[in-house]
Amino acid sequence: MAAEVTAFFVSALITLNAATGLSPLQGWTQFMMPFENKEHCESYTAVNSLPLIMMLQGTIGNMLDEFHEFKCMTEQEVYDANIALGHEPPESPEDSGKKI
């Protein structure tokens, strides 16, 4: 039996503008490209942090108030971190996998 592979994604802790009306304003979002291990993800992030910030800003636009940090995380880690920040669990599993 093959071992299950857990993918890591570049994840960004951000704060949205209060004008969005969303709550909580702070949360983790993930980029779409998976990495087979955390080390590859961290190496990619270290070399590409500026383009990643620009992509984040281009995708979220004026809703983005502040970028805090990049971290390489699994989907489950981001899910748990967002719950800890006060986000409601998504209504369906498909809603939890939205990525940039």
N, C-alpha and C positions, 0 to 999 in steps of 0.2 A: 504494500500500500504506500502510495506517495505521500510525502509530508505536505501539509497545506502551506502555501506561500502567502505571507502577509505583505501587502504592498504598502509602501510609504509614499506620502505626497507632501510637496512643499505646502505648508499651511501658514496662514497669516493671521495674526491677532490684530483686529482693526476696531475702530470706533466709528460709528455712523453719525451723521449730523442729527441733532435733536429734531430738526424740521421733518425728518422722515416719519416721525410719529411711532417708530418702532421701539419696542422695549424688550429686553435690555438693548442698549446701544452698542455694547461691546460684545464681540464674538470672534470665533475662528472660522475662516473659510479656507477651502483647499483648491489648489490648481489641479488640472485634469491629468497631468502626466504622472504615471506611477513609476516608482523605483523599487527594485527588488530587495534593496536593503537600505538601512538608515544612512550608512556611510556614503553611498553613491548620491543619495538625496542631499546630504549635507555638503558634499563637494560641489554639486551642481548649484546649490543655493549660494555658496560662498563666491563662486565665480560670476553668477548671474543675478545678484541681488538688485542692481539698478534696473535691468530690463524687467525683472519680476515686479518691482514697485510700479514701474510705468504701465505694465499690463494690468495690474490691480487697479490703478487709477483710471485707466482707459475703460475698464469693465464696469467699475462701480461709479465712476464719475463724481459728480457733485455731492453724492450721498456720503462719500468718504470724508470723515472729519480728521481721523488720525490713523496712521500706520504705527504699530508698536514693535512687532518683531516677526521674523520668520522662524519656523520650527518644522522639522520633519516629523510627521505624525501619521499614524494609521487612521482609517475612517473611524474606528471605534474610539480611539483616543480623542479625536476632534468632537465626536458625538458626546463623550463623557465630559470633556472640557466645557462644551457649550451648555450642557445641563447644569454643571457646577456654576456657570455664570448666570443662571436663571432662565435660560431658554426652555420653552416647552418642548417635550419630545415631538417629533413630526408625527402627523396622523398616519402616514404610511411609510414603510421602509424606503420606498423610492424617493420620498421627499428629503431624506437625510443625506443622499448622495449627490446633491447639487454642487457642482464644482465650477471654477473659473476656467 
